Amino acid sequence: TYYYGFNLDRPPFKDNLPLRRALSLVIDRDRLAQSVLRMGELPAYGWVPPGVHDYSPQSFDYRDKPIAERIAEARTLYTKAGYSSANPLRFELRYNSGEAHEKLAVAVASMWKEALGVEVVLRQEEFKSLLQDIDRGDVEMFRSSWIGDYNDAYTFAQYFTSGFGINLPRYRSAEYDSLVDAAAAETDAGKRRELLEHAERVMLHDHPLIPLYFYVNKHLVKPE
């Protein structure tokens, strides 16, 4: 899952769920997949990718809303968060060097600008430097991704637990931790699945990150 993460420990995104939701609402992920990426990537409106064993991926509640409705809601939230055309949100998005990352960042920044008037500074840096900046908390928003270590939803759920060392957005939720801990101890497969799905819904409601797309494997195949 390819995503943009918020730094939840400092302004402007700390304790500002309406603003985080607004930024996610206006991103047309289908357009990104079809017009920018163009390699069959799947638009991501949730965290756990499709195809994971014994799991039904969860989604943002606005997944199936028309983009015009989503933009209207986002503008209301943006205003409630204290921003306007006279006082636009300004922040920096950092991502590791690479043509694909650059194209995606430019496209997403233009969607924020067009829909809300947000002014984003785009900054490329080497991957190692980016990780160091994230670790120090010296970022406002950053590009990252997560690939499951094994074919089970728990490898995605664990990522957002408070004590997990590479929980990069530093998301903390007692309710989320409790659900994931309960799933880890549950021996009934159906109940375990329900707990993990509930946990994903809790996390998505809190918007600690903006998932953009799910990776696909790419192969070059001779016609014969």
PyRosetta script that sets phi, psi and omega in degrees:
from pyrosetta import init, pose_from_sequence

init()
pose = pose_from_sequence("TYYYGFNLDRPPFKDNLPLRRALSLVIDRDRLAQSVLRMGELPAYGWVPPGVHDYSPQSFDYRDKPIAERIAEARTLYTKAGYSSANPLRFELRYNSGEAHEKLAVAVASMWKEALGVEVVLRQEEFKSLLQDIDRGDVEMFRSSWIGDYNDAYTFAQYFTSGFGINLPRYRSAEYDSLVDAAAAETDAGKRRELLEHAERVMLHDHPLIPLYFYVNKHLVKPE")
pose.set_psi(1, 121.6)
pose.set_omega(1, 179.5)
pose.set_phi(2, -92.3)
pose.set_psi(2, 131.0)
pose.set_omega(2, -174.5)
pose.set_phi(3, -147.6)
pose.set_psi(3, 164.1)
pose.set_omega(3, 167.9)
pose.set_phi(4, -108.2)
pose.set_psi(4, 125.1)
pose.set_omega(4, -177.6)
pose.set_phi(5, -101.3)
pose.set_psi(5, 143.0)
pose.set_omega(5, 174.2)
pose.set_phi(6, -89.8)
pose.set_psi(6, 145.8)
pose.set_omega(6, 167.2)
pose.set_phi(7, -84.2)
pose.set_psi(7, 106.1)
pose.set_omega(7, -174.5)
pose.set_phi(8, -84.8)
pose.set_psi(8, 3.2)
pose.set_omega(8, -178.5)
pose.set_phi(9, -99.8)
pose.set_psi(9, -2.7)
pose.set_omega(9, -177.9)
pose.set_phi(10, -150.1)
pose.set_psi(10, 158.9)
pose.set_omega(10, 177.4)
pose.set_phi(11, -63.3)
pose.set_psi(11, 157.0)
pose.set_omega(11, 6.1)
pose.set_phi(12, -89.9)
pose.set_psi(12, -0.4)
pose.set_omega(12, -171.6)
pose.set_phi(13, -97.8)
pose.set_psi(13, -14.3)
pose.set_omega(13, 177.7)
pose.set_phi(14, -63.1)
pose.set_psi(14, 132.5)
pose.set_omega(14, 177.1)
pose.set_phi(15, 54.1)
pose.set_psi(15, 32.7)
pose.set_omega(15, -179.1)
pose.set_phi(16, -134.3)
pose.set_psi(16, 67.5)
pose.set_omega(16, -179.8)
pose.set_phi(17, -59.1)
pose.set_psi(17, -43.2)
pose.set_omega(17, -180.0)
pose.set_phi(18, -56.4)
pose.set_psi(18, -39.5)
pose.set_omega(18, -179.6)
pose.set_phi(19, -69.5)
pose.set_psi(19, -42.1)
pose.set_omega(19, 179.3)
pose.set_phi(20, -63.3)
pose.set_psi(20, -42.2)
pose.set_omega(20, 178.7)
pose.set_phi(21, -64.4)
pose.set_psi(21, -41.6)
pose.set_omega(21, -179.2)
pose.set_phi(22, -59.2)
pose.set_psi(22, -43.6)
pose.set_omega(22, -179.3)
pose.set_phi(23, -65.4)
pose.set_psi(23, -35.3)
pose.set_omega(23, 178.3)
pose.set_phi(24, -72.4)
pose.set_psi(24, -39.1)
pose.set_omega(24, -176.8)
pose.set_phi(25, -56.3)
pose.set_psi(25, -41.4)
pose.set_omega(25, -169.8)
pose.set_phi(26, -85.5)
pose.set_psi(26, -2.6)
pose.set_omega(26, 179.4)
pose.set_phi(27, -81.7)
pose.set_psi(27, 120.2)
pose.set_omega(27, 177.6)
pose.set_phi(28, -87.4)
pose.set_psi(28, 90.2)
pose.set_omega(28, -175.3)
pose.set_phi(29, -67.0)
pose.set_psi(29, -32.2)
pose.set_omega(29, 177.7)
pose.set_phi(30, -63.3)
pose.set_psi(30, -41.1)
pose.set_omega(30, 178.5)
pose.set_phi(31, -64.9)
pose.set_psi(31, -39.0)
pose.set_omega(31, 178.0)
pose.set_phi(32, -61.3)
pose.set_psi(32, -44.8)
pose.set_omega(32, -178.0)
pose.set_phi(33, -65.3)
pose.set_psi(33, -42.5)
pose.set_omega(33, -173.5)
pose.set_phi(34, -83.5)
pose.set_psi(34, -34.2)
pose.set_omega(34, -172.5)
pose.set_phi(35, -106.8)
pose.set_psi(35, -24.6)
pose.set_omega(35, -176.8)
pose.set_phi(36, -105.1)
pose.set_psi(36, -51.0)
pose.set_omega(36, -176.0)
pose.set_phi(37, -80.1)
pose.set_psi(37, -55.7)
pose.set_omega(37, 171.5)
pose.set_phi(38, 58.3)
pose.set_psi(38, 33.8)
pose.set_omega(38, 176.6)
pose.set_phi(39, -126.0)
pose.set_psi(39, 19.8)
pose.set_omega(39, 178.7)
pose.set_phi(40, 87.8)
pose.set_psi(40, 7.1)
pose.set_omega(40, 178.1)
pose.set_phi(41, -59.8)
pose.set_psi(41, 151.0)
pose.set_omega(41, -176.9)
pose.set_phi(42, -101.5)
pose.set_psi(42, 130.3)
pose.set_omega(42, 177.1)
pose.set_phi(43, -58.5)
pose.set_psi(43, 136.1)
pose.set_omega(43, -176.6)
pose.set_phi(44, -107.5)
pose.set_psi(44, 115.5)
pose.set_omega(44, 174.0)
pose.set_phi(45, -113.2)
pose.set_psi(45, 14.3)
pose.set_omega(45, 177.8)
pose.set_phi(46, -152.5)
pose.set_psi(46, -168.9)
pose.set_omega(46, -174.1)
pose.set_phi(47, -105.4)
pose.set_psi(47, -47.5)
pose.set_omega(47, -178.1)
pose.set_phi(48, -83.2)
pose.set_psi(48, 126.0)
pose.set_omega(48, -176.8)
pose.set_phi(49, -68.6)
pose.set_psi(49, 157.8)
pose.set_omega(49, 173.8)
pose.set_phi(50, -65.8)
pose.set_psi(50, 151.4)
pose.set_omega(50, 176.6)
pose.set_phi(51, 95.0)
pose.set_psi(51, -4.0)
pose.set_omega(51, 178.3)
pose.set_phi(52, -72.3)
pose.set_psi(52, 139.3)
pose.set_omega(52, -174.1)
pose.set_phi(53, -57.0)
pose.set_psi(53, 131.1)
pose.set_omega(53, 171.4)
pose.set_phi(54, 52.7)
pose.set_psi(54, 50.2)
pose.set_omega(54, -177.8)
pose.set_phi(55, -154.7)
pose.set_psi(55, 141.1)
pose.set_omega(55, 174.5)
pose.set_phi(56, -106.9)
pose.set_psi(56, 109.2)
pose.set_omega(56, -178.1)
pose.set_phi(57, -56.9)
pose.set_psi(57, 140.4)
pose.set_omega(57, 179.9)
pose.set_phi(58, -97.6)
pose.set_psi(58, 162.2)
pose.set_omega(58, -175.6)
pose.set_phi(59, -138.5)
pose.set_psi(59, 159.8)
pose.set_omega(59, 170.0)
pose.set_phi(60, -58.0)
pose.set_psi(60, 149.7)
pose.set_omega(60, -177.6)
pose.set_phi(61, -67.8)
pose.set_psi(61, -13.3)
pose.set_omega(61, -178.3)
pose.set_phi(62, -101.8)
pose.set_psi(62, 11.1)
pose.set_omega(62, -175.5)
pose.set_phi(63, -51.4)
pose.set_psi(63, -45.9)
pose.set_omega(63, -173.0)
pose.set_phi(64, -96.4)
pose.set_psi(64, 7.2)
pose.set_omega(64, 177.6)
pose.set_phi(65, -77.9)
pose.set_psi(65, 143.9)
pose.set_omega(65, 175.4)
pose.set_phi(66, -59.8)
pose.set_psi(66, 147.8)
pose.set_omega(66, -176.0)
pose.set_phi(67, -60.3)
pose.set_psi(67, -32.2)
pose.set_omega(67, 179.7)
pose.set_phi(68, -63.5)
pose.set_psi(68, -40.7)
pose.set_omega(68, 177.6)
pose.set_phi(69, -66.3)
pose.set_psi(69, -39.3)
pose.set_omega(69, 179.9)
pose.set_phi(70, -65.7)
pose.set_psi(70, -40.8)
pose.set_omega(70, 178.7)
pose.set_phi(71, -64.8)
pose.set_psi(71, -39.7)
pose.set_omega(71, 178.8)
pose.set_phi(72, -61.7)
pose.set_psi(72, -45.1)
pose.set_omega(72, 177.6)
pose.set_phi(73, -63.5)
pose.set_psi(73, -41.5)
pose.set_omega(73, -178.7)
pose.set_phi(74, -62.0)
pose.set_psi(74, -39.4)
pose.set_omega(74, 180.0)
pose.set_phi(75, -65.0)
pose.set_psi(75, -37.4)
pose.set_omega(75, 176.9)
pose.set_phi(76, -64.8)
pose.set_psi(76, -45.4)
pose.set_omega(76, 179.1)
pose.set_phi(77, -64.5)
pose.set_psi(77, -39.9)
pose.set_omega(77, -179.7)
pose.set_phi(78, -61.5)
pose.set_psi(78, -42.1)
pose.set_omega(78, 178.2)
pose.set_phi(79, -66.2)
pose.set_psi(79, -43.4)
pose.set_omega(79, 179.4)
pose.set_phi(80, -62.4)
pose.set_psi(80, -29.5)
pose.set_omega(80, 179.6)
pose.set_phi(81, -77.9)
pose.set_psi(81, -4.3)
pose.set_omega(81, 175.1)
pose.set_phi(82, 99.3)
pose.set_psi(82, 13.9)
pose.set_omega(82, -177.8)
pose.set_phi(83, -112.9)
pose.set_psi(83, 155.9)
pose.set_omega(83, -177.9)
pose.set_phi(84, -161.4)
pose.set_psi(84, -179.3)
pose.set_omega(84, 177.0)
pose.set_phi(85, -63.4)
pose.set_psi(85, -31.1)
pose.set_omega(85, 178.4)
pose.set_phi(86, -79.4)
pose.set_psi(86, -24.0)
pose.set_omega(86, -179.3)
pose.set_phi(87, -134.8)
pose.set_psi(87, 71.2)
pose.set_omega(87, -175.2)
pose.set_phi(88, -72.6)
pose.set_psi(88, 151.8)
pose.set_omega(88, 172.5)
pose.set_phi(89, -68.4)
pose.set_psi(89, 133.1)
pose.set_omega(89, 176.1)
pose.set_phi(90, -126.8)
pose.set_psi(90, 130.2)
pose.set_omega(90, 176.1)
pose.set_phi(91, -156.9)
pose.set_psi(91, 170.2)
pose.set_omega(91, -179.2)
pose.set_phi(92, -109.5)
pose.set_psi(92, 134.2)
pose.set_omega(92, 174.1)
pose.set_phi(93, -108.6)
pose.set_psi(93, 120.3)
pose.set_omega(93, 178.8)
pose.set_phi(94, -106.4)
pose.set_psi(94, 141.8)
pose.set_omega(94, 179.6)
pose.set_phi(95, -150.8)
pose.set_psi(95, 156.3)
pose.set_omega(95, -179.8)
pose.set_phi(96, -76.5)
pose.set_psi(96, 151.0)
pose.set_omega(96, -174.9)
pose.set_phi(97, -58.4)
pose.set_psi(97, 141.1)
pose.set_omega(97, 178.8)
pose.set_phi(98, 156.5)
pose.set_psi(98, 141.2)
pose.set_omega(98, -175.6)
pose.set_phi(99, -61.0)
pose.set_psi(99, -41.8)
pose.set_omega(99, -178.5)
pose.set_phi(100, -65.5)
pose.set_psi(100, -41.9)
pose.set_omega(100, 178.6)
pose.set_phi(101, -63.4)
pose.set_psi(101, -39.6)
pose.set_omega(101, 179.7)
pose.set_phi(102, -63.7)
pose.set_psi(102, -48.2)
pose.set_omega(102, -178.8)
pose.set_phi(103, -61.1)
pose.set_psi(103, -41.9)
pose.set_omega(103, -179.0)
pose.set_phi(104, -66.3)
pose.set_psi(104, -43.9)
pose.set_omega(104, -179.3)
pose.set_phi(105, -62.0)
pose.set_psi(105, -43.2)
pose.set_omega(105, 178.8)
pose.set_phi(106, -62.1)
pose.set_psi(106, -42.8)
pose.set_omega(106, -179.1)
pose.set_phi(107, -65.1)
pose.set_psi(107, -45.6)
pose.set_omega(107, -178.5)
pose.set_phi(108, -67.2)
pose.set_psi(108, -42.2)
pose.set_omega(108, 178.9)
pose.set_phi(109, -60.3)
pose.set_psi(109, -37.0)
pose.set_omega(109, 179.5)
pose.set_phi(110, -69.2)
pose.set_psi(110, -33.6)
pose.set_omega(110, 176.0)
pose.set_phi(111, -65.9)
pose.set_psi(111, -42.3)
pose.set_omega(111, 177.5)
pose.set_phi(112, -63.5)
pose.set_psi(112, -41.0)
pose.set_omega(112, -179.1)
pose.set_phi(113, -65.6)
pose.set_psi(113, -46.9)
pose.set_omega(113, -176.5)
pose.set_phi(114, -66.3)
pose.set_psi(114, -43.1)
pose.set_omega(114, -174.0)
pose.set_phi(115, -81.5)
pose.set_psi(115, -36.8)
pose.set_omega(115, -170.7)
pose.set_phi(116, -124.7)
pose.set_psi(116, -15.8)
pose.set_omega(116, -176.1)
pose.set_phi(117, 84.8)
pose.set_psi(117, 15.1)
pose.set_omega(117, -179.1)
pose.set_phi(118, -68.3)
pose.set_psi(118, 139.6)
pose.set_omega(118, 178.1)
pose.set_phi(119, -110.2)
pose.set_psi(119, 112.9)
pose.set_omega(119, -175.0)
pose.set_phi(120, -112.5)
pose.set_psi(120, 131.2)
pose.set_omega(120, 171.3)
pose.set_phi(121, -93.2)
pose.set_psi(121, 123.8)
pose.set_omega(121, -179.5)
pose.set_phi(122, -96.7)
pose.set_psi(122, 130.6)
pose.set_omega(122, -177.7)
pose.set_phi(123, -134.7)
pose.set_psi(123, 117.7)
pose.set_omega(123, 175.6)
pose.set_phi(124, -90.7)
pose.set_psi(124, 143.6)
pose.set_omega(124, 170.6)
pose.set_phi(125, -153.5)
pose.set_psi(125, 166.6)
pose.set_omega(125, 179.5)
pose.set_phi(126, -63.7)
pose.set_psi(126, 149.3)
pose.set_omega(126, -173.3)
pose.set_phi(127, -56.7)
pose.set_psi(127, -43.4)
pose.set_omega(127, -179.3)
pose.set_phi(128, -61.7)
pose.set_psi(128, -41.8)
pose.set_omega(128, 179.2)
pose.set_phi(129, -65.8)
pose.set_psi(129, -39.7)
pose.set_omega(129, 179.0)
pose.set_phi(130, -61.2)
pose.set_psi(130, -45.8)
pose.set_omega(130, 179.5)
pose.set_phi(131, -61.4)
pose.set_psi(131, -39.0)
pose.set_omega(131, 178.2)
pose.set_phi(132, -65.3)
pose.set_psi(132, -40.7)
pose.set_omega(132, 179.0)
pose.set_phi(133, -64.7)
pose.set_psi(133, -41.7)
pose.set_omega(133, 178.9)
pose.set_phi(134, -64.0)
pose.set_psi(134, -43.6)
pose.set_omega(134, -178.9)
pose.set_phi(135, -62.1)
pose.set_psi(135, -36.9)
pose.set_omega(135, 178.4)
pose.set_phi(136, -78.0)
pose.set_psi(136, -13.4)
pose.set_omega(136, -175.4)
pose.set_phi(137, 80.7)
pose.set_psi(137, 16.4)
pose.set_omega(137, -177.1)
pose.set_phi(138, -91.1)
pose.set_psi(138, 49.3)
pose.set_omega(138, 178.5)
pose.set_phi(139, -145.7)
pose.set_psi(139, 159.9)
pose.set_omega(139, 171.9)
pose.set_phi(140, -105.6)
pose.set_psi(140, -48.1)
pose.set_omega(140, 173.2)
pose.set_phi(141, -140.8)
pose.set_psi(141, 145.1)
pose.set_omega(141, -175.1)
pose.set_phi(142, -142.5)
pose.set_psi(142, 156.2)
pose.set_omega(142, 175.7)
pose.set_phi(143, -94.3)
pose.set_psi(143, 134.7)
pose.set_omega(143, 173.9)
pose.set_phi(144, -155.1)
pose.set_psi(144, -171.7)
pose.set_omega(144, 179.2)
pose.set_phi(145, -160.3)
pose.set_psi(145, 166.4)
pose.set_omega(145, 176.3)
pose.set_phi(146, -141.8)
pose.set_psi(146, 130.4)
pose.set_omega(146, 175.9)
pose.set_phi(147, -118.5)
pose.set_psi(147, 128.2)
pose.set_omega(147, -176.2)
pose.set_phi(148, -59.1)
pose.set_psi(148, 141.4)
pose.set_omega(148, 178.1)
pose.set_phi(149, -78.5)
pose.set_psi(149, -20.9)
pose.set_omega(149, -179.8)
pose.set_phi(150, -157.5)
pose.set_psi(150, 167.3)
pose.set_omega(150, -171.8)
pose.set_phi(151, -84.8)
pose.set_psi(151, 73.3)
pose.set_omega(151, 177.9)
pose.set_phi(152, -158.1)
pose.set_psi(152, 144.1)
pose.set_omega(152, -177.0)
pose.set_phi(153, -63.8)
pose.set_psi(153, -21.5)
pose.set_omega(153, -177.4)
pose.set_phi(154, -61.8)
pose.set_psi(154, -33.4)
pose.set_omega(154, -179.6)
pose.set_phi(155, -65.8)
pose.set_psi(155, -22.1)
pose.set_omega(155, 173.8)
pose.set_phi(156, -88.7)
pose.set_psi(156, -38.8)
pose.set_omega(156, -179.0)
pose.set_phi(157, -65.0)
pose.set_psi(157, -40.6)
pose.set_omega(157, -177.3)
pose.set_phi(158, -60.4)
pose.set_psi(158, -28.9)
pose.set_omega(158, -175.0)
pose.set_phi(159, -55.4)
pose.set_psi(159, -32.1)
pose.set_omega(159, -174.9)
pose.set_phi(160, -102.3)
pose.set_psi(160, 8.5)
pose.set_omega(160, 176.4)
pose.set_phi(161, -72.8)
pose.set_psi(161, 147.9)
pose.set_omega(161, -172.4)
pose.set_phi(162, -57.2)
pose.set_psi(162, -36.0)
pose.set_omega(162, -175.2)
pose.set_phi(163, -92.0)
pose.set_psi(163, 3.8)
pose.set_omega(163, -177.1)
pose.set_phi(164, -78.8)
pose.set_psi(164, 125.6)
pose.set_omega(164, -171.7)
pose.set_phi(165, -62.0)
pose.set_psi(165, -26.3)
pose.set_omega(165, -179.0)
pose.set_phi(166, -112.7)
pose.set_psi(166, 33.5)
pose.set_omega(166, 169.6)
pose.set_phi(167, -77.5)
pose.set_psi(167, 82.6)
pose.set_omega(167, -167.7)
pose.set_phi(168, -64.1)
pose.set_psi(168, -37.3)
pose.set_omega(168, 176.8)
pose.set_phi(169, -72.3)
pose.set_psi(169, -10.6)
pose.set_omega(169, -177.1)
pose.set_phi(170, 60.4)
pose.set_psi(170, 44.4)
pose.set_omega(170, 175.0)
pose.set_phi(171, -69.7)
pose.set_psi(171, 133.0)
pose.set_omega(171, 178.1)
pose.set_phi(172, -133.5)
pose.set_psi(172, 122.0)
pose.set_omega(172, 179.2)
pose.set_phi(173, -148.7)
pose.set_psi(173, 118.8)
pose.set_omega(173, 179.5)
pose.set_phi(174, -63.1)
pose.set_psi(174, -38.4)
pose.set_omega(174, 179.5)
pose.set_phi(175, -63.7)
pose.set_psi(175, -45.4)
pose.set_omega(175, 179.9)
pose.set_phi(176, -61.5)
pose.set_psi(176, -48.2)
pose.set_omega(176, -179.7)
pose.set_phi(177, -57.9)
pose.set_psi(177, -41.4)
pose.set_omega(177, -178.5)
pose.set_phi(178, -63.3)
pose.set_psi(178, -42.0)
pose.set_omega(178, -179.6)
pose.set_phi(179, -66.6)
pose.set_psi(179, -43.0)
pose.set_omega(179, -179.1)
pose.set_phi(180, -68.9)
pose.set_psi(180, -39.1)
pose.set_omega(180, 177.2)
pose.set_phi(181, -63.3)
pose.set_psi(181, -41.2)
pose.set_omega(181, 178.9)
pose.set_phi(182, -64.5)
pose.set_psi(182, -39.2)
pose.set_omega(182, 178.6)
pose.set_phi(183, -64.4)
pose.set_psi(183, -38.0)
pose.set_omega(183, -179.3)
pose.set_phi(184, -64.9)
pose.set_psi(184, -29.0)
pose.set_omega(184, -177.9)
pose.set_phi(185, -94.3)
pose.set_psi(185, -9.9)
pose.set_omega(185, -174.6)
pose.set_phi(186, -79.4)
pose.set_psi(186, 131.5)
pose.set_omega(186, 179.9)
pose.set_phi(187, -98.2)
pose.set_psi(187, -17.9)
pose.set_omega(187, 177.2)
pose.set_phi(188, -82.1)
pose.set_psi(188, 120.7)
pose.set_omega(188, -173.6)
pose.set_phi(189, -60.4)
pose.set_psi(189, -41.3)
pose.set_omega(189, -178.9)
pose.set_phi(190, -65.2)
pose.set_psi(190, -44.9)
pose.set_omega(190, 179.2)
pose.set_phi(191, -66.5)
pose.set_psi(191, -38.1)
pose.set_omega(191, 178.6)
pose.set_phi(192, -61.4)
pose.set_psi(192, -45.2)
pose.set_omega(192, 179.5)
pose.set_phi(193, -60.5)
pose.set_psi(193, -43.9)
pose.set_omega(193, 179.6)
pose.set_phi(194, -61.0)
pose.set_psi(194, -41.0)
pose.set_omega(194, 179.3)
pose.set_phi(195, -64.2)
pose.set_psi(195, -43.4)
pose.set_omega(195, -179.7)
pose.set_phi(196, -67.4)
pose.set_psi(196, -38.8)
pose.set_omega(196, 178.3)
pose.set_phi(197, -67.1)
pose.set_psi(197, -39.7)
pose.set_omega(197, 176.4)
pose.set_phi(198, -62.1)
pose.set_psi(198, -42.5)
pose.set_omega(198, 179.2)
pose.set_phi(199, -61.2)
pose.set_psi(199, -42.7)
pose.set_omega(199, 179.4)
pose.set_phi(200, -62.6)
pose.set_psi(200, -40.2)
pose.set_omega(200, 178.8)
pose.set_phi(201, -63.5)
pose.set_psi(201, -40.6)
pose.set_omega(201, 178.1)
pose.set_phi(202, -60.8)
pose.set_psi(202, -47.0)
pose.set_omega(202, -179.1)
pose.set_phi(203, -63.8)
pose.set_psi(203, -45.1)
pose.set_omega(203, -179.0)
pose.set_phi(204, -62.3)
pose.set_psi(204, -36.4)
pose.set_omega(204, 177.2)
pose.set_phi(205, -60.3)
pose.set_psi(205, -35.6)
pose.set_omega(205, -176.0)
pose.set_phi(206, -82.7)
pose.set_psi(206, -13.6)
pose.set_omega(206, 176.0)
pose.set_phi(207, 50.5)
pose.set_psi(207, 57.4)
pose.set_omega(207, 174.9)
pose.set_phi(208, -76.9)
pose.set_psi(208, -8.5)
pose.set_omega(208, -179.0)
pose.set_phi(209, -156.1)
pose.set_psi(209, 170.3)
pose.set_omega(209, 175.7)
pose.set_phi(210, -119.9)
pose.set_psi(210, 98.4)
pose.set_omega(210, 174.1)
pose.set_phi(211, -67.7)
pose.set_psi(211, 138.0)
pose.set_omega(211, -177.4)
pose.set_phi(212, -111.5)
pose.set_psi(212, -47.5)
pose.set_omega(212, 177.8)
pose.set_phi(213, -155.8)
pose.set_psi(213, 161.6)
pose.set_omega(213, 173.9)
pose.set_phi(214, -99.1)
pose.set_psi(214, 132.9)
pose.set_omega(214, 179.0)
pose.set_phi(215, -63.3)
pose.set_psi(215, 155.7)
pose.set_omega(215, 169.5)
pose.set_phi(216, -130.3)
pose.set_psi(216, 154.6)
pose.set_omega(216, 172.5)
pose.set_phi(217, -78.7)
pose.set_psi(217, 139.0)
pose.set_omega(217, -177.6)
pose.set_phi(218, -117.1)
pose.set_psi(218, 132.1)
pose.set_omega(218, -178.9)
pose.set_phi(219, -130.7)
pose.set_psi(219, 140.2)
pose.set_omega(219, 171.8)
pose.set_phi(220, -100.1)
pose.set_psi(220, 119.0)
pose.set_omega(220, -172.0)
pose.set_phi(221, -123.9)
pose.set_psi(221, 127.9)
pose.set_omega(221, 176.6)
pose.set_phi(222, -67.2)
pose.set_psi(222, 139.2)
pose.set_omega(222, -176.1)
pose.set_phi(223, -55.7)
pose.set_psi(223, -31.8)
pose.set_omega(223, -178.5)
pose.set_phi(224, -87.4)
pose.dump_pdb("model.pdb")
